[in-house]
Amino acid sequence: MPRLVPLSHKKLINKLKKLWFVWPKFEGRHAHMIRWTTVIPIPIHWGKGIWVWLISAIIKQVWVSRQEWIDL
């Protein structure tokens, strides 16, 4: 199984845009990416990456395999 690495919030938003999620709606310290009825909150903590366990949970929520996610 391919290994996931922490990503910045900007890279995570760009990957979700490639999966047809619309522009982020910023509310406080989170950006919300929306596609149909699926809403994915992304924490924005400057200078820190998004945790691997959170990226794994997002992958499960958008129904994409790890390999497809890495190839985006």
DSSP file (Angstrom, degrees, kcal/mol; ACC not computed):
  #  RESIDUE AA STRUCTURE BP1 BP2  ACC     N-H-->O    O-->H-N    N-H-->O    O-->H-N    TCO  KAPPA ALPHA  PHI   PSI    X-CA   Y-CA   Z-CA
    1    1 A M              0   0    0      0, 0.0     0, 0.0     0, 0.0     0, 0.0   0.000 360.0 360.0 360.0 132.6    0.0    0.0    0.0
    2    2 A P        -     0   0    0      0, 0.0     2,-0.4     0, 0.0    64,-0.0  -0.279 360.0-115.0 -63.7 148.7    1.5    3.4   -0.9
    3    3 A R        -     0   0    0      1,-0.0     2,-0.3    67,-0.0     0, 0.0  -0.686  22.4-140.1 -89.6 135.2    2.6    5.6    1.9
    4    4 A L        -     0   0    0     -2,-0.4    48,-0.1    48,-0.0    52,-0.0  -0.653  14.7-159.6 -90.0 149.6    0.8    8.9    2.6
    5    5 A V        -     0   0    0     -2,-0.3    45,-0.1    46,-0.1     2,-0.0  -0.920  30.8 -90.9-125.4 153.3    2.7   12.0    3.6
    6    6 A P        -     0   0    0      0, 0.0     2,-0.3     0, 0.0    45,-0.2  -0.351  45.6-160.2 -61.6 143.9    1.5   15.2    5.4
    7    7 A L  B     -A   50   0A   0     43,-0.8    43,-4.3    44,-0.1     2,-0.1  -0.868  19.5-110.2-123.1 156.6    0.3   17.9    3.0
    8    8 A S     >  -     0   0    0     -2,-0.3     4,-2.0    41,-0.3     5,-0.2  -0.449  36.4-110.6 -75.7 161.7   -0.2   21.7    3.3
    9    9 A H  H  > S+     0   0    0     39,-0.4     4,-2.2     1,-0.2     5,-0.1   0.833 117.8  57.0 -65.5 -30.2   -3.8   22.8    3.2
   10   10 A K  H  > S+     0   0    0      2,-0.2     4,-2.1     1,-0.2    -1,-0.2   0.911 107.7  46.1 -66.8 -42.2   -3.2   24.4   -0.2
   11   11 A K  H  > S+     0   0    0      2,-0.2     4,-2.1     1,-0.2    -2,-0.2   0.882 112.2  51.5 -67.7 -37.2   -2.1   21.2   -1.8
   12   12 A L  H  X S+     0   0    0     -4,-2.0     4,-2.0     2,-0.2    -2,-0.2   0.904 109.6  49.4 -65.4 -41.3   -5.0   19.3   -0.2
   13   13 A I  H  X S+     0   0    0     -4,-2.2     4,-1.9     1,-0.2    -2,-0.2   0.903 109.9  51.8 -63.6 -41.5   -7.5   21.9   -1.6
   14   14 A N  H  X S+     0   0    0     -4,-2.1     4,-1.4     1,-0.2    -2,-0.2   0.882 108.7  50.4 -63.5 -38.5   -5.9   21.6   -5.1
   15   15 A K  H  X S+     0   0    0     -4,-2.1     4,-0.6     1,-0.2    -1,-0.2   0.902 110.5  49.4 -66.2 -39.8   -6.3   17.8   -5.0
   16   16 A L  H ><>S+     0   0    0     -4,-2.0     5,-1.9     1,-0.2     3,-0.6   0.837 105.1  57.9 -69.1 -31.4   -9.9   18.1   -4.0
   17   17 A K  H ><5S+     0   0    0     -4,-1.9     3,-1.5     1,-0.2    -1,-0.2   0.865 101.4  56.2 -63.7 -35.0  -10.5   20.6   -6.8
   18   18 A K  H 3<5S+     0   0    0     -4,-1.4    -1,-0.2     1,-0.3    -2,-0.2   0.726 102.3  57.1 -68.1 -20.5   -9.3   17.9   -9.2
   19   19 A L  T <<5S-     0   0    0     -4,-0.6    -1,-0.3    -3,-0.6    -2,-0.2   0.084 128.4 -97.4 -96.4  21.7  -12.0   15.6   -7.8
   20   20 A W  T < 5S+     0   0    0     -3,-1.5     2,-0.3     1,-0.3    -3,-0.2   0.696  74.4 146.8  73.0  24.0  -14.7   18.2   -8.7
   21   21 A F      < -     0   0    0     -5,-1.9    -1,-0.3    -8,-0.1    14,-0.2  -0.697  46.4-120.2 -84.2 145.7  -15.0   19.9   -5.4
   22   22 A V        -     0   0    0     12,-2.7    12,-0.4    -2,-0.3     3,-0.1  -0.255  44.5 -61.3 -84.1 172.4  -15.9   23.6   -5.6
   23   23 A W        -     0   0    0      1,-0.1    11,-0.3    10,-0.1    -1,-0.2  -0.093  68.0 -94.3 -51.3 147.2  -13.8   26.5   -4.3
   24   24 A P        -     0   0    0      0, 0.0     2,-0.6     0, 0.0     9,-0.2  -0.364  26.2-144.3 -70.3 144.2  -13.4   26.5   -0.6
   25   25 A K  E     -B   32   0B   0      7,-2.0     7,-2.3    -3,-0.1     2,-0.4  -0.946  21.8-141.5-104.3 116.6  -15.7   28.4    1.7
   26   26 A F  E     +B   31   0B   0     -2,-0.6     2,-0.4     5,-0.2     5,-0.2  -0.670  27.4 168.8 -88.7 129.6  -13.6   29.8    4.5
   27   27 A E  E >   -B   30   0B   0      3,-2.8     3,-1.4    -2,-0.4     2,-0.3  -0.891  63.6 -52.8-138.5 105.0  -15.1   29.9    8.0
   28   28 A G  T 3  S-     0   0    0     -2,-0.4    -2,-0.0     1,-0.2     0, 0.0  -0.502 121.0 -15.9  68.1-124.7  -12.8   30.6   10.9
   29   29 A R  T 3  S+     0   0    0     -2,-0.3    15,-3.1    -3,-0.1     2,-0.4   0.112 124.7  76.4-101.3  20.5   -9.8   28.3   10.7
   30   30 A H  E <   -BC  27  43B   0     -3,-1.4    -3,-2.8    13,-0.2     2,-0.4  -0.968  62.5-148.9-131.5 147.2  -11.3   25.8    8.4
   31   31 A A  E     -BC  26  42B   0     11,-2.6    11,-3.0    -2,-0.4     2,-0.6  -0.939  16.7-147.8-109.1 138.1  -12.0   25.7    4.6
   32   32 A H  E     -BC  25  41B   0     -7,-2.3    -7,-2.0    -2,-0.4     2,-0.4  -0.931   6.8-161.1-111.6 117.5  -15.1   23.7    3.5
   33   33 A M  E     - C   0  40B   0      7,-2.4     7,-2.6    -2,-0.6     2,-0.4  -0.818  14.3-160.2 -95.8 135.5  -14.9   22.0    0.2
   34   34 A I  E     + C   0  39B   0     -2,-0.4   -12,-2.7   -12,-0.4     2,-0.3  -0.950  23.4 167.8-125.8 135.6  -18.3   21.1   -1.3
   35   35 A R  E >  S- C   0  38B   0      3,-2.3     3,-2.7    -2,-0.4     2,-0.3  -0.901  71.9 -53.4-142.6 115.0  -19.4   18.6   -3.9
   36   36 A W  T 3  S-     0   0    0     -2,-0.3   -15,-0.0     1,-0.3     0, 0.0  -0.394 123.6 -19.4  53.0-110.8  -23.2   17.9   -4.1
   37   37 A T  T 3  S+     0   0    0     -2,-0.3     2,-0.5    -3,-0.1    -1,-0.3   0.425 115.1 101.9-104.1   0.6  -24.1   16.9   -0.5
   38   38 A T  E <   -C   35   0B   0     -3,-2.7    -3,-2.3     2,-0.0     2,-0.5  -0.751  48.3-175.2 -89.8 124.8  -20.6   16.0    0.6
   39   39 A V  E     -C   34   0B   0     -2,-0.5    -5,-0.2    -5,-0.2    -7,-0.0  -0.983   4.1-168.6-121.0 126.4  -18.8   18.7    2.7
   40   40 A I  E     -C   33   0B   0     -7,-2.6    -7,-2.4    -2,-0.5     2,-0.4  -0.949  10.5-149.8-118.4 113.8  -15.2   18.2    3.8
   41   41 A P  E     -C   32   0B   0      0, 0.0    -9,-0.2     0, 0.0    -2,-0.0  -0.668  11.2-164.2 -81.9 135.4  -13.8   20.6    6.4
   42   42 A I  E     -C   31   0B   0    -11,-3.0   -11,-2.6    -2,-0.4     2,-0.1  -0.977  16.4-131.0-120.8 120.7  -10.0   21.2    6.1
   43   43 A P  E     -C   30   0B   0      0, 0.0     2,-0.6     0, 0.0   -13,-0.2  -0.458  13.2-151.4 -70.9 141.3   -8.1   22.8    9.0
   44   44 A I        +     0   0    0    -15,-3.1     2,-0.5    -2,-0.1     5,-0.1  -0.905  26.6 160.7-116.3 102.4   -5.9   25.7    8.1
   45   45 A H    >   -     0   0    0     -2,-0.6     3,-1.9     3,-0.3   -36,-0.1  -0.945  38.8-128.6-122.4 106.1   -3.0   25.9   10.5
   46   46 A W  T 3  S+     0   0    0     -2,-0.5     3,-0.1     1,-0.3    -2,-0.0  -0.266  89.3  14.8 -61.4 133.5   -0.2   28.1    9.0
   47   47 A G  T 3  S+     0   0    0      1,-0.2     2,-0.3     0, 0.0    -1,-0.3   0.419 110.2  92.7  85.9  -1.0    3.2   26.4    9.0
   48   48 A K    <   -     0   0    0     -3,-1.9   -39,-0.4   -41,-0.0    -3,-0.3  -0.926  69.0-127.4-124.9 150.4    1.8   23.0    9.8
   49   49 A G        -     0   0    0     -2,-0.3     2,-0.4   -41,-0.1   -41,-0.3  -0.499  32.9 -96.5 -89.2 163.1    0.8   20.1    7.5
   50   50 A I  B     -A    7   0A   0    -43,-4.3   -43,-0.8    -2,-0.2    -1,-0.1  -0.649  51.5-105.9 -76.8 133.2   -2.4   18.2    7.5
   51   51 A W     >  -     0   0    0     -2,-0.4     4,-2.0   -45,-0.2     3,-0.2  -0.192  17.0-124.4 -64.0 151.2   -2.0   15.0    9.5
   52   52 A V  H  > S+     0   0    0      1,-0.2     4,-2.5     2,-0.2     5,-0.2   0.876 110.7  55.0 -64.6 -39.0   -1.8   11.7    7.7
   53   53 A W  H  > S+     0   0    0      1,-0.2     4,-1.7     2,-0.2    -1,-0.2   0.852 109.0  48.7 -65.8 -31.8   -4.7   10.2    9.6
   54   54 A L  H  > S+     0   0    0      2,-0.2     4,-2.2     1,-0.2    -1,-0.2   0.889 110.2  50.4 -73.2 -39.2   -6.9   13.1    8.5
   55   55 A I  H  X S+     0   0    0     -4,-2.0     4,-2.3     2,-0.2    -2,-0.2   0.903 109.7  51.9 -62.2 -40.7   -5.9   12.7    4.9
   56   56 A S  H  X S+     0   0    0     -4,-2.5     4,-1.8     1,-0.2    -1,-0.2   0.890 109.0  49.7 -62.6 -40.2   -6.7    9.0    5.2
   57   57 A A  H  X S+     0   0    0     -4,-1.7     4,-1.8     2,-0.2    -1,-0.2   0.884 110.3  50.5 -66.5 -37.9  -10.2    9.9    6.5
   58   58 A I  H  X S+     0   0    0     -4,-2.2     4,-2.0     2,-0.2    -2,-0.2   0.897 107.4  54.1 -65.8 -40.3  -10.7   12.3    3.6
   59   59 A I  H  <>S+     0   0    0     -4,-2.3     5,-1.8     1,-0.2     4,-0.4   0.908 110.0  47.1 -60.2 -42.4   -9.7    9.7    1.1
   60   60 A K  H ><5S+     0   0    0     -4,-1.8     3,-0.6     1,-0.2    -1,-0.2   0.870 110.4  53.0 -66.1 -36.4  -12.3    7.3    2.6
   61   61 A Q  H 3<5S+     0   0    0     -4,-1.8    -2,-0.2     1,-0.2    -1,-0.2   0.829 112.1  43.4 -70.7 -32.1  -15.0   10.0    2.5
   62   62 A V  T 3<5S-     0   0    0     -4,-2.0    -1,-0.2     2,-0.1    -2,-0.2   0.387 109.2-122.3 -95.7   4.1  -14.5   10.8   -1.2
   63   63 A W  T < 5 +     0   0    0     -3,-0.6     2,-0.4    -4,-0.4    -3,-0.2   0.927  63.0 137.4  59.1  52.6  -14.3    7.1   -2.2
   64   64 A V      < -     0   0    0     -5,-1.8    -1,-0.2    -6,-0.1    -2,-0.1  -0.964  52.4-119.7-125.8 143.0  -10.8    7.3   -3.8
   65   65 A S     >  -     0   0    0     -2,-0.4     4,-2.2     1,-0.1     5,-0.1  -0.383  27.3-112.5 -76.4 162.1   -8.1    4.7   -3.4
   66   66 A R  H  > S+     0   0    0      1,-0.2     4,-2.4     2,-0.2     5,-0.2   0.892 117.7  52.4 -61.1 -39.9   -4.7    5.7   -1.9
   67   67 A Q  H  > S+     0   0    0      1,-0.2     4,-1.9     2,-0.2    -1,-0.2   0.907 109.2  48.7 -65.5 -41.5   -3.0    5.2   -5.3
   68   68 A E  H  > S+     0   0    0      2,-0.2     4,-0.8     1,-0.2    -1,-0.2   0.895 110.9  52.0 -62.9 -39.3   -5.5    7.4   -7.1
   69   69 A W  H >< S+     0   0    0     -4,-2.2     3,-0.8     1,-0.2    -2,-0.2   0.918 110.2  47.4 -63.5 -44.1   -5.0   10.1   -4.4
   70   70 A I  H 3< S+     0   0    0     -4,-2.4    -1,-0.2     1,-0.2    -2,-0.2   0.852 109.3  54.8 -66.0 -34.4   -1.2   10.0   -4.8
   71   71 A D  H 3<        0   0    0     -4,-1.9    -1,-0.2     1,-0.2    -2,-0.2   0.627 360.0 360.0 -75.9 -13.4   -1.5   10.2   -8.6
   72   72 A L    <<        0   0    0     -4,-0.8    -1,-0.2    -3,-0.8    -2,-0.1   0.515 360.0 360.0 -64.9 360.0   -3.6   13.4   -8.5
